[in-house]
Amino acid sequence: PLAHRMGIWQVKSELEDISFMYLYPDEYKKVNSILNRRRNKIVDTLDHSVKVLKETLRNDPTLRSQDVEIEVVGRTKEIYSLWHKMEMKHDRNLDHIADLVALRVILTPGDSIVKATQSADSGVWLCYHVLGLVQHLPNFTPMPTKVKDYISFPKPNGYQSLHTALMYKGQSVEVQIRTAHMHTVAEYGMASHWAYHDEKKRNTSMDLYNTPWLSSIKEWQQEAVGSRDFVDCVRRELLGKRVFVFLRNGKILNLARGTTAVDAAFQIHTEVGLNMHGVEINGKPVPLNYELQNGDVVSILTGEGKPSTEWMQYAKSRSTRSKLRAYFRSQQNDNVLKSGEMLFFDYLSNHRNEILEASFIEHPFEVPTNADELQAFLPGSSRYDDVTELLNDIGHSQSGDFLRQKVSKIFLVPASALQECDESRFANITRTVYASQLDSMSFNGANEEDDSDSQSSEPVSYGDVLNGGQAEFADSENVCYHCLPVRGDAILGTRHRDGSTLVHRKECSWAQEALNKARFPSNDDSVGEAVELSWPEDEWEDNTSESFLTEVIIMSVDRKLLLADCSVIASQNSEILKTGSSSSNEHCILEFL
């Protein structure tokens, strides 16, 4: 397959026939026997075809007026190639094999034509002229459906030629028409093409030695993939079947069969793929995972597009997936940098006074508020010379200790002073929340017309509606799993038949139903009896380590290891009983209990 891919036809044919003879000796003998029985007819057809074609080309006035040398040779199909075609078609009738007898016309332009065109394509127009003559050979019938133009549409290995087929006395004859340069490439591979260009332009760049499929192999070698993956990719994407599609400007894309519109976009150019927001096939919009078919006209719509992680599922080409991974890796690095910048400067803002008071920096300074101001503090105070590197490390670590350590070194502040400040700030958070909500714990049950009086008087309770106006203490172990109240929340209880009292937030739907039942009695036994509750203050003061069930929901831009990072932070000050996550496009929702 590699010899075929490189276009080394002589090596390919020899290897195939020899391998076929040893690997499948019985099949080899059968095919050889079939050929021997029809040898005379094949030889007669070949000799007559060569004679008629040479005479026709020699007598053509157009060819005689051109400085061109014409060579006509004939051959019969190789044994393995013949057997393979018969197996693929499930047909062992040699009359149905179009290229069992084949003629080859090789045109070698003279110096005058080469100098006029200054390229390896000199004489191409003569190939099409010869095609017209071949289609009108006397006593031969052309087969229109067998015409193939590999000059305008070369094969991936660089092969170029015109193919057509004729019928003579029931025997099909294939005719191949090509220039001498095309013949050299077909017989000896792309190396001959490179040597031709190197001889013409020895000062040219190494781009002459690159072909798209060879560049793909070079890219894959640079990736950290196993040898098995590498071989599988070569077999599937380079040696497998191909699909040809057109762009709006007439350019042809040669892709592996099964590729999608996403692969086509990145094949055109990486920037086209990264900015794609839609695609049209044959003038009609199609989804990005549309599988390309031969002859499709592809229009890539670009603008405000941005790749999503779903594209990794749509991309079939390894090259496309590699480019997408590089993009997502770059985006992740940008997010890490922004995260580190946010953590660092928020910390500086919250600890500005402590840093100015405890710093051992001798000269007066202001705490920086952006990256440019921070850059001036780095040289000599830490191992970082670049502020971007520092913020990246902070974004990756997501560690409070690491952040304190960097602030301590950069601003010459004792780490113990920063740690005491952080512990003091965290210890005050819960008490601040508790104190702010304690004032609003009592339910104001007065009428609207008494609102002005109630503002200047003590807060009133639920009144006589609930348990005679006497509040009971809440049991923090028996809370509603729908609203999960914690100490400091305004609460209400529901007492059930077994005598237990469930603690709810006041806005909980179950609590509101119980309160409505107390005000407007009904026979609905599914709703418990409403009970006014309050948190036991003495217990809070004596036992500050008491734990509560609570649910934390985080909505964020999705990234790798986000759940793990959030779990580490949450577990520092709480015990995680349950976690859950869901994602949509680039966003995710994390749930902690």
C-alpha positions as CSV (number, residue, x, y, z in Angstrom):
1,P,0.0,0.0,0.0
2,L,2.8,2.4,0.7
3,A,4.4,1.8,-2.7
4,H,1.0,2.5,-4.2
5,R,0.5,5.7,-2.1
6,M,3.9,7.0,-3.2
7,G,3.1,6.1,-6.8
8,I,6.0,3.7,-7.3
9,W,4.1,1.6,-9.8
10,Q,6.9,-0.8,-10.8
11,V,7.7,-1.7,-7.2
12,K,4.0,-2.0,-6.4
13,S,3.2,-4.4,-9.3
14,E,6.3,-6.6,-8.7
15,L,5.6,-6.9,-5.0
16,E,1.9,-7.7,-5.5
17,D,2.6,-10.5,-8.1
18,I,5.3,-12.1,-6.1
19,S,3.4,-12.0,-2.9
20,F,0.3,-13.3,-4.6
21,M,2.2,-16.3,-6.0
22,Y,3.4,-17.4,-2.6
23,L,0.4,-16.4,-0.4
24,Y,-2.3,-17.7,-2.7
25,P,-0.6,-20.3,-4.9
26,D,-3.9,-22.0,-5.9
27,E,-5.6,-18.8,-7.0
28,Y,-2.4,-17.8,-8.8
29,K,-2.5,-21.0,-10.9
30,K,-6.2,-20.6,-11.7
31,V,-5.8,-17.0,-12.9
32,N,-2.7,-17.8,-14.9
33,S,-4.5,-20.8,-16.5
34,I,-7.4,-18.6,-17.6
35,L,-5.0,-16.1,-19.1
36,N,-3.1,-18.9,-21.0
37,R,-6.3,-20.2,-22.5
38,R,-7.1,-16.7,-24.0
39,R,-3.5,-15.7,-24.7
40,N,-3.8,-15.8,-28.5
41,K,-6.9,-13.6,-28.6
42,I,-5.4,-11.1,-26.1
43,V,-2.1,-10.9,-28.1
44,D,-3.9,-10.4,-31.4
45,T,-6.1,-7.6,-30.0
46,L,-3.1,-5.9,-28.4
47,D,-0.9,-6.0,-31.6
48,H,-3.8,-4.8,-33.8
49,S,-4.7,-2.0,-31.4
50,V,-1.1,-0.7,-31.2
51,K,-0.8,-0.8,-35.0
52,V,-4.0,1.1,-35.6
53,L,-3.3,3.7,-32.9
54,K,0.2,4.4,-34.1
55,E,-1.0,4.9,-37.7
56,T,-3.7,7.2,-36.6
57,L,-1.4,9.4,-34.5
58,R,1.3,9.5,-37.2
59,N,-1.2,10.7,-39.8
60,D,-2.8,13.5,-37.7
61,P,-1.8,16.9,-39.1
62,T,-2.0,18.7,-35.7
63,L,0.5,16.3,-34.1
64,R,2.8,16.5,-37.0
65,S,2.9,20.3,-36.8
66,Q,3.9,20.1,-33.1
67,D,7.4,19.5,-31.7
68,V,6.4,16.4,-29.9
69,E,7.6,12.8,-29.8
70,I,4.9,10.1,-29.5
71,E,5.4,6.6,-28.0
72,V,2.7,3.9,-28.0
73,V,3.2,0.8,-25.9
74,G,0.8,-2.1,-25.0
75,R,0.6,-4.4,-22.0
76,T,-1.7,-7.0,-20.4
77,K,-3.0,-6.6,-16.9
78,E,-0.9,-8.0,-14.0
79,I,-2.0,-11.3,-12.5
80,Y,-2.7,-10.0,-9.0
81,S,-4.4,-6.9,-10.2
82,L,-6.6,-9.0,-12.5
83,W,-7.5,-11.4,-9.6
84,H,-8.3,-8.6,-7.2
85,K,-10.6,-6.9,-9.7
86,M,-12.4,-10.2,-10.3
87,E,-12.8,-10.8,-6.6
88,M,-14.1,-7.2,-6.0
89,K,-16.7,-7.5,-8.7
90,H,-17.5,-11.1,-7.9
91,D,-17.2,-11.8,-11.7
92,R,-14.7,-14.2,-13.2
93,N,-15.6,-13.4,-16.8
94,L,-12.5,-11.8,-18.4
95,D,-14.8,-10.1,-21.0
96,H,-16.0,-7.8,-18.2
97,I,-12.5,-6.6,-17.3
98,A,-12.1,-3.3,-19.1
99,D,-8.3,-3.0,-18.8
100,L,-7.3,-6.6,-19.5
101,V,-5.6,-5.2,-22.6
102,A,-4.2,-1.7,-22.2
103,L,-2.4,0.8,-24.5
104,R,-0.3,3.7,-23.3
105,V,0.3,6.9,-25.3
106,I,3.3,8.9,-23.9
107,L,3.8,12.4,-25.3
108,T,7.3,14.0,-24.9
109,P,7.2,17.7,-25.8
110,G,10.2,19.2,-27.6
111,D,12.3,22.0,-26.3
112,S,10.2,24.6,-28.1
113,I,7.1,23.7,-26.2
114,V,8.9,23.3,-22.9
115,K,10.5,26.8,-23.2
116,A,7.1,28.3,-24.2
117,T,5.3,26.9,-21.1
118,Q,8.2,26.8,-18.6
119,S,6.5,24.1,-16.6
120,A,6.0,20.4,-16.2
121,D,2.5,20.8,-17.6
122,S,3.8,21.3,-21.2
123,G,1.9,19.2,-23.6
124,V,-1.2,18.7,-21.5
125,W,-3.5,20.1,-24.3
126,L,-2.0,17.5,-26.6
127,C,-3.3,14.8,-24.3
128,Y,-6.8,15.9,-24.7
129,H,-6.3,16.2,-28.5
130,V,-5.1,12.6,-28.6
131,L,-8.2,11.5,-26.5
132,G,-10.4,12.8,-29.3
133,L,-8.5,10.8,-31.9
134,V,-8.6,7.6,-29.8
135,Q,-12.4,7.9,-29.5
136,H,-12.7,7.8,-33.3
137,L,-10.3,4.9,-34.1
138,P,-11.6,2.9,-37.1
139,N,-13.4,-0.4,-36.3
140,F,-13.3,0.5,-32.5
141,T,-16.3,1.4,-30.5
142,P,-15.8,3.9,-27.7
143,M,-17.3,3.3,-24.2
144,P,-18.3,6.8,-23.0
145,T,-18.8,5.8,-19.4
146,K,-15.2,4.7,-19.1
147,V,-13.6,8.1,-19.6
148,K,-11.6,9.2,-16.5
149,D,-9.7,12.5,-16.3
150,Y,-6.9,12.2,-13.7
151,I,-5.1,15.2,-15.2
152,S,-7.6,17.7,-13.9
153,F,-8.3,15.5,-10.8
154,P,-5.0,13.9,-9.9
155,K,-4.9,10.9,-7.4
156,P,-3.5,11.6,-3.9
157,N,-0.1,10.0,-4.9
158,G,0.3,12.5,-7.7
159,Y,-0.8,10.2,-10.6
160,Q,-2.0,12.0,-13.7
161,S,-3.4,10.5,-16.9
162,L,-6.4,10.3,-19.2
163,H,-8.2,7.0,-19.3
164,T,-10.7,5.8,-21.8
165,A,-11.9,2.4,-23.0
166,L,-12.7,1.0,-26.5
167,M,-14.4,-2.2,-27.7
168,Y,-12.8,-4.4,-30.5
169,K,-14.4,-7.7,-31.5
170,G,-15.9,-8.3,-28.0
171,Q,-12.6,-7.5,-26.3
172,S,-12.3,-4.2,-24.3
173,V,-9.1,-2.2,-24.6
174,E,-8.1,0.6,-22.2
175,V,-6.1,3.5,-23.4
176,Q,-4.0,5.7,-21.1
177,I,-2.7,9.1,-22.4
178,R,-0.1,11.1,-20.5
179,T,3.0,13.3,-20.9
180,A,6.5,12.0,-20.3
181,H,6.7,13.8,-17.0
182,M,3.4,12.2,-15.9
183,H,4.7,8.8,-16.9
184,T,7.8,9.3,-14.9
185,V,5.8,10.1,-11.8
186,A,3.4,7.2,-12.4
187,E,6.3,4.7,-12.8
188,Y,8.8,5.9,-10.2
189,G,6.7,7.9,-7.7
190,M,6.7,11.4,-6.3
191,A,10.5,11.3,-5.9
192,S,10.8,11.8,-9.6
193,H,8.5,14.8,-9.4
194,W,10.6,16.3,-6.7
195,A,13.8,15.6,-8.7
196,Y,12.3,17.2,-11.7
197,H,11.5,20.4,-9.8
198,D,14.8,20.3,-8.0
199,E,16.7,20.2,-11.3
200,K,14.7,23.2,-12.6
201,K,14.8,25.3,-9.4
202,R,17.6,24.3,-7.1
203,N,17.2,27.4,-5.0
204,T,13.6,26.8,-4.2
205,S,12.2,26.1,-0.7
206,M,11.6,22.7,0.9
207,D,7.8,23.1,0.2
208,L,8.4,21.4,-3.1
209,Y,9.1,18.2,-1.2
210,N,5.8,18.3,0.7
211,T,2.5,16.7,-0.2
212,P,-0.6,17.0,2.0
213,W,-0.6,13.3,2.9
214,L,3.1,13.3,3.7
215,S,2.7,16.4,5.8
216,S,0.0,14.6,7.8
217,I,2.3,11.7,8.5
218,K,4.9,14.2,9.8
219,E,2.4,15.9,12.0
220,W,1.2,12.6,13.5
221,Q,4.8,11.6,14.3
222,Q,5.2,14.7,16.4
223,E,2.2,13.7,18.5
224,A,2.5,11.3,21.5
225,V,0.6,8.4,20.0
226,G,1.3,4.6,20.1
227,S,2.6,2.8,17.1
228,R,-0.7,0.9,16.7
229,D,-2.7,4.1,16.6
230,F,-0.3,5.5,14.1
231,V,-0.6,2.5,11.8
232,D,-4.4,2.6,12.1
233,C,-4.5,6.3,11.2
234,V,-2.3,5.7,8.1
235,R,-4.5,2.8,7.0
236,R,-7.8,4.6,7.6
237,E,-7.1,8.2,6.5
238,L,-4.3,7.8,3.9
239,L,-4.7,4.4,2.4
240,G,-8.4,4.2,2.7
241,K,-11.1,5.3,0.2
242,R,-11.3,8.9,-0.7
243,V,-14.1,11.5,-1.3
244,F,-13.7,14.6,-3.5
245,V,-15.7,17.8,-2.9
246,F,-15.7,21.2,-4.5
247,L,-15.3,24.6,-2.8
248,R,-17.1,27.7,-4.2
249,N,-14.0,28.9,-5.9
250,G,-13.7,25.6,-7.8
251,K,-10.9,24.1,-5.7
252,I,-11.1,20.4,-5.0
253,L,-10.6,18.9,-1.5
254,N,-9.4,15.3,-1.4
255,L,-10.5,13.8,1.9
256,A,-10.9,10.4,3.5
257,R,-14.3,8.9,3.1
258,G,-16.5,9.4,6.1
259,T,-15.2,12.9,6.9
260,T,-17.6,15.7,7.9
261,A,-18.1,19.4,7.2
262,V,-15.9,20.2,10.2
263,D,-13.0,18.3,8.6
264,A,-13.5,20.2,5.4
265,A,-13.3,23.5,7.1
266,F,-10.1,22.7,8.9
267,Q,-8.6,21.2,5.7
268,I,-9.1,24.6,4.0
269,H,-7.4,26.5,6.8
270,T,-7.3,26.3,10.6
271,E,-8.7,29.9,11.0
272,V,-11.6,29.0,8.7
273,G,-12.4,26.1,11.0
274,L,-12.1,28.1,14.2
275,N,-14.4,30.8,12.9
276,M,-17.0,28.6,11.3
277,H,-20.6,29.1,12.4
278,G,-22.4,27.1,9.7
279,V,-22.0,25.2,6.5
280,E,-24.0,24.9,3.3
281,I,-23.8,21.8,1.0
282,N,-25.0,22.3,-2.6
283,G,-26.6,25.7,-1.5
284,K,-28.6,24.2,1.4
285,P,-27.7,24.5,5.1
286,V,-26.7,21.2,6.8
287,P,-25.6,20.3,10.3
288,L,-21.8,20.4,11.0
289,N,-21.7,16.6,11.4
290,Y,-22.9,16.1,7.8
291,E,-20.9,13.3,6.1
292,L,-19.4,14.6,2.8
293,Q,-20.3,12.8,-0.4
294,N,-18.5,12.8,-3.8
295,G,-19.3,15.9,-5.8
296,D,-20.7,18.0,-3.0
297,V,-20.2,21.8,-3.3
298,V,-19.1,22.9,0.2
299,S,-19.6,26.5,1.5
300,I,-18.1,27.3,4.9
301,L,-19.8,30.2,6.7
302,T,-17.4,32.1,8.9
303,G,-17.8,35.1,11.2
304,E,-18.6,35.0,14.9
305,G,-18.3,31.2,15.2
306,K,-16.4,29.5,18.0
307,P,-15.7,25.7,18.3
308,S,-17.6,23.7,20.9
309,T,-16.5,20.4,22.5
310,E,-19.2,18.6,20.4
311,W,-17.0,19.2,17.4
312,M,-14.6,16.6,18.7
313,Q,-17.3,14.0,18.1
314,Y,-18.0,15.3,14.6
315,A,-14.3,15.4,13.5
316,K,-13.2,12.2,11.8
317,S,-9.7,13.3,10.7
318,R,-6.9,13.1,13.2
319,S,-5.5,16.4,11.9
320,T,-8.8,18.2,12.7
321,R,-9.0,16.7,16.2
322,S,-5.4,17.7,16.9
323,K,-6.2,21.3,15.9
324,L,-9.3,21.3,18.0
325,R,-7.4,20.0,21.0
326,A,-4.8,22.7,20.6
327,Y,-7.6,25.3,20.6
328,F,-9.3,24.0,23.7
329,R,-6.0,23.7,25.4
330,S,-5.3,27.4,24.6
331,Q,-8.8,28.4,25.9
332,Q,-8.2,26.4,29.1
333,N,-4.9,28.2,29.6
334,D,-6.6,31.6,29.2
335,N,-9.3,30.6,31.7
336,V,-6.6,29.5,34.2
337,L,-4.8,32.9,33.7
338,K,-8.0,34.8,34.3
339,S,-8.8,32.7,37.4
340,G,-5.3,33.3,38.8
341,E,-5.6,37.0,38.2
342,M,-9.0,37.2,39.9
343,L,-7.8,35.2,42.9
344,F,-4.6,37.2,43.4
345,F,-6.0,40.7,43.0
346,D,-9.1,39.9,45.1
347,Y,-6.8,38.7,47.8
348,L,-4.8,41.9,47.6
349,S,-7.9,44.0,47.7
350,N,-9.3,42.2,50.8
351,H,-5.9,42.4,52.6
352,R,-4.7,45.8,51.5
353,N,-4.5,47.3,55.0
354,E,-2.8,44.3,56.5
355,I,-0.2,44.2,53.7
356,L,0.6,47.9,54.2
357,E,0.9,47.6,57.9
358,A,2.9,44.4,58.2
359,S,5.2,44.7,55.1
360,F,8.9,45.1,55.6
361,I,9.4,46.9,52.3
362,E,11.3,50.0,53.3
363,H,10.1,52.5,50.7
364,P,6.4,53.6,50.6
365,F,4.3,51.7,48.1
366,E,0.7,51.1,47.0
367,V,-0.8,47.6,46.7
368,P,-1.1,46.9,42.9
369,T,-4.5,46.5,41.3
370,N,-3.5,45.2,37.9
371,A,-0.8,43.1,36.2
372,D,1.2,46.0,35.0
373,E,1.6,47.4,38.5
374,L,2.4,44.0,39.9
375,Q,5.2,43.5,37.4
376,A,7.4,46.1,39.2
377,F,7.3,44.0,42.5
378,L,8.5,40.7,41.0
379,P,12.2,41.1,40.2
380,G,14.3,40.0,43.2
381,S,11.4,39.2,45.5
382,S,10.5,35.8,43.9
383,R,11.5,33.3,41.3
384,Y,9.0,34.9,38.9
385,D,10.2,37.4,36.3
386,D,6.9,37.4,34.4
387,V,3.6,38.2,36.0
388,T,1.8,35.8,33.5
389,E,3.7,32.9,34.9
390,L,2.9,33.8,38.4
391,L,-0.9,34.2,37.7
392,N,-0.9,30.9,35.8
393,D,0.6,29.0,38.7
394,I,-2.0,30.5,41.1
395,G,-4.8,29.7,38.7
396,H,-3.6,26.1,38.4
397,S,-3.0,25.6,42.2
398,Q,-6.3,27.1,43.4
399,S,-4.7,26.8,46.9
400,G,-5.1,29.4,49.7
401,D,-1.8,28.4,51.2
402,F,0.0,28.8,47.9
403,L,-1.5,32.2,47.4
404,R,-0.6,33.4,50.9
405,Q,3.0,32.2,50.3
406,K,3.4,34.2,47.1
407,V,1.9,37.4,48.6
408,S,4.2,37.0,51.6
409,K,7.3,36.7,49.5
410,I,6.4,39.5,47.0
411,F,5.4,42.1,49.6
412,L,7.6,40.9,52.5
413,V,4.7,40.2,54.8
414,P,5.0,37.5,57.5
415,A,3.0,34.5,56.3
416,S,1.7,34.0,59.9
417,A,0.1,37.4,59.9
418,L,-1.7,36.7,56.6
419,Q,-2.9,33.3,57.9
420,E,-4.2,34.8,61.2
421,C,-6.1,37.4,59.2
422,D,-7.6,34.7,56.9
423,E,-8.7,32.6,59.9
424,S,-10.2,35.6,61.6
425,R,-12.1,36.6,58.5
426,F,-13.5,33.1,58.0
427,A,-14.6,32.7,61.7
428,N,-16.6,36.0,61.5
429,I,-18.5,35.0,58.4
430,T,-21.0,32.6,60.0
431,R,-21.6,34.9,63.0
432,T,-22.1,37.9,60.7
433,V,-24.7,36.0,58.7
434,Y,-26.4,34.7,61.9
435,A,-26.5,38.2,63.5
436,S,-28.0,39.7,60.3
437,Q,-30.8,37.2,60.1
438,L,-31.5,36.9,63.8
439,D,-33.3,40.3,63.8
440,S,-35.8,39.0,61.2
441,M,-36.5,35.6,62.7
442,S,-39.8,36.6,64.3
443,F,-42.8,36.7,62.0
444,N,-44.6,40.0,61.8
445,G,-48.3,38.9,61.9
446,A,-49.8,42.4,62.4
447,N,-52.4,43.8,60.0
448,E,-51.3,46.2,57.2
449,E,-52.9,49.1,59.0
450,D,-50.6,48.6,62.0
451,D,-47.4,48.5,60.0
452,S,-46.4,52.0,61.1
453,D,-46.8,51.0,64.8
454,S,-45.0,47.7,64.4
455,Q,-41.9,49.5,63.0
456,S,-41.4,51.2,66.3
457,S,-42.3,48.3,68.6
458,E,-40.7,44.9,69.3
459,P,-41.1,42.3,66.6
460,V,-44.1,40.1,67.2
461,S,-44.4,36.4,66.7
462,Y,-47.0,34.4,64.8
463,G,-49.5,35.4,67.6
464,D,-52.2,33.1,68.8
465,V,-52.4,31.4,65.5
466,L,-49.5,29.0,66.3
467,N,-49.0,27.1,69.6
468,G,-50.4,30.0,71.7
469,G,-47.7,32.4,70.7
470,Q,-45.0,30.5,72.4
471,A,-42.0,29.6,70.2
472,E,-40.4,26.2,70.6
473,F,-36.7,25.4,70.0
474,A,-35.8,23.8,66.7
475,D,-34.1,20.4,66.5
476,S,-31.2,20.9,64.0
477,E,-31.1,17.1,63.4
478,N,-34.7,17.0,62.1
479,V,-34.8,19.4,59.1
480,C,-36.7,19.4,55.8
481,Y,-34.7,17.9,53.0
482,H,-36.4,20.2,50.4
483,C,-35.3,23.5,51.9
484,L,-32.4,22.4,54.2
485,P,-32.5,25.3,56.8
486,V,-29.4,26.2,58.7
487,R,-28.8,28.2,61.8
488,G,-29.6,31.8,61.2
489,D,-32.5,31.2,58.8
490,A,-36.0,32.3,59.6
491,I,-37.8,29.1,60.3
492,L,-41.2,27.5,60.9
493,G,-42.0,24.0,62.1
494,T,-44.6,21.3,61.1
495,R,-45.7,18.8,63.7
496,H,-46.8,15.4,62.5
497,R,-48.9,12.5,63.9
498,D,-45.9,10.8,65.4
499,G,-45.1,13.9,67.5
500,S,-41.9,14.9,65.6
501,T,-41.5,18.5,64.5
502,L,-39.8,19.1,61.1
503,V,-37.9,22.4,60.7
504,H,-38.5,24.4,57.5
505,R,-37.3,27.7,56.1
506,K,-40.2,30.2,56.2
507,E,-40.4,30.4,52.4
508,C,-40.6,26.5,52.1
509,S,-43.8,25.5,50.3
510,W,-44.5,22.9,53.0
511,A,-44.2,25.5,55.7
512,Q,-46.5,27.9,53.8
513,E,-49.2,25.1,53.4
514,A,-49.1,24.4,57.1
515,L,-49.4,28.1,58.0
516,N,-52.4,28.4,55.6
517,K,-54.0,25.4,57.3
518,A,-53.6,27.0,60.7
519,R,-55.2,30.2,59.5
520,F,-57.9,28.5,57.5
521,P,-58.6,25.0,59.1
522,S,-59.1,22.1,56.7
523,N,-59.3,18.3,56.9
524,D,-56.1,17.8,54.8
525,D,-54.0,15.4,56.9
526,S,-51.1,15.4,54.5
527,V,-50.0,18.8,55.9
528,G,-48.6,18.8,59.4
529,E,-49.6,21.3,62.2
530,A,-47.7,24.6,61.9
531,V,-45.4,25.3,64.9
532,E,-43.5,28.5,65.6
533,L,-39.8,27.7,66.1
534,S,-36.6,29.5,67.0
535,W,-33.0,28.5,67.1
536,P,-31.5,27.7,70.6
537,E,-29.1,30.6,71.1
538,D,-27.3,29.1,74.1
539,E,-26.5,25.9,72.2
540,W,-25.0,28.1,69.4
541,E,-22.7,29.9,71.8
542,D,-21.5,26.8,73.5
543,N,-21.1,24.6,70.5
544,T,-19.8,26.5,67.5
545,S,-18.7,23.3,65.7
546,E,-22.3,22.1,65.2
547,S,-22.9,21.0,61.6
548,F,-25.9,21.5,59.3
549,L,-27.1,20.0,56.1
550,T,-27.1,22.5,53.2
551,E,-27.1,22.4,49.5
552,V,-24.6,24.4,47.4
553,I,-25.3,24.8,43.6
554,I,-22.5,26.2,41.4
555,M,-23.1,27.4,37.8
556,S,-19.9,27.9,35.9
557,V,-18.1,27.8,32.5
558,D,-17.1,24.1,32.1
559,R,-13.5,23.1,32.2
560,K,-11.4,20.0,32.9
561,L,-11.3,18.9,36.6
562,L,-13.7,21.7,37.7
563,L,-15.7,19.3,39.9
564,A,-12.5,18.0,41.5
565,D,-11.2,21.5,42.2
566,C,-14.6,22.6,43.7
567,S,-14.7,19.5,45.8
568,V,-11.3,20.2,47.3
569,I,-12.4,23.8,48.3
570,A,-15.7,22.6,49.7
571,S,-14.2,19.8,51.7
572,Q,-11.8,22.2,53.5
573,N,-14.7,23.6,55.7
574,S,-17.4,21.0,55.4
575,E,-18.2,17.3,54.9
576,I,-19.5,16.4,51.5
577,L,-22.3,13.8,51.6
578,K,-23.3,13.8,47.9
579,T,-22.2,15.5,44.7
580,G,-23.8,15.8,41.3
581,S,-23.1,17.5,38.0
582,S,-24.7,18.2,34.6
583,S,-23.3,20.1,31.6
584,S,-24.7,21.7,28.5
585,N,-22.5,23.0,25.7
586,E,-19.8,24.9,27.5
587,H,-21.5,25.4,30.9
588,C,-22.1,23.1,33.8
589,I,-24.0,22.9,37.1
590,L,-22.4,21.4,40.2
591,E,-24.4,20.3,43.2
592,F,-23.0,19.6,46.7
593,L,-24.8,18.3,49.8
